[in-house]
Amino acid sequence: MSLVSARRLGVLLTSATAVVLLGLSSPVAAAAAPTAPAAPPPGKPLVTTDVKPPTQPVTKRPPTAPGQVDQGVRTIKRNADGSYSMSVYSPAPGVTDQDLYRRLKARGVRDLVNPSQAVTTFDDGSCAWGTSTTAACPRVEWARNGHSHPQIYFNDHTSAAWPVDAAVAKWNQAEGVDSWYRWNSCPNVAGSHCVHVYSANYGETGTVGVTHLQWTGDYFSDGQVSIELNDFYNITAARHRKSTCHELGHALGLGHSSSSGSCMISGAYETLYPDSNDYNLLHDLYQG
Ligand SMILES: [Zn+2]
């Protein structure tokens, strides 16, 4: 190779390298790259179809009060700004409410309500429908913010064991409040609400799930309601489904049910779905 052609090759190489480097480092090129949505892991959809099921007939409020309902283990606190915070803990298999209460206390969890004093008689009829109850009384709901129904997006960050998409679809059958599923995102829809649903191996905490609620006045605080599901316990698929249904129901404003026919019953049941009292109470909560 002659000196001239070697120099020419060198110039060519330098130019090519500069183009490659420019291509890699150019902010224009980076901005122009298409942004694909992050793919969900196996077993999780990215999004489910946002369709409200047909309207169900509303039944008359049952004449009977629900009587006493096991409200489980919870914390409740009035914050300095006047808002309230509540965390509702679901005991793991083999763990009683009292066990869980003691364990949480030992861990330094504050504002715990002793479950032996947490069996509530719902004298206020607006906080119950048949066997179902609201999470708080006076009851708390999600704001419509200009929509015909409150728009709740459940933002799923959980492992494949937790069927959040299926549970959201069941809750979306409730009249008056719309529940939508998204994998690892919440859409930029004005006035909608985002509820984060997490799972992780939180260890032997005594809880399968916990829902954190916060509200001011009659309305939940957007971005301050979240769910944590515990991957530590070796539980059945049915129990995963029940617990997912249960915690989502809390996030919509429901408390516990005294019926083993509802996923809102506390304890070691494997009831997979809400029952008609849950749906009717949600309708009552969100129609007014
Ligand atoms: Zn609960």
Boltz pocket constraint, residues with backbone or C-beta under 6 A from the ligand:
constraints:
  - pocket:
      binder: B
      contacts: [[A, 71], [A, 72], [A, 88], [A, 89], [A, 90], [A, 246], [A, 250], [A, 256], [A, 264], [A, 266]]
      max_distance: 6.0
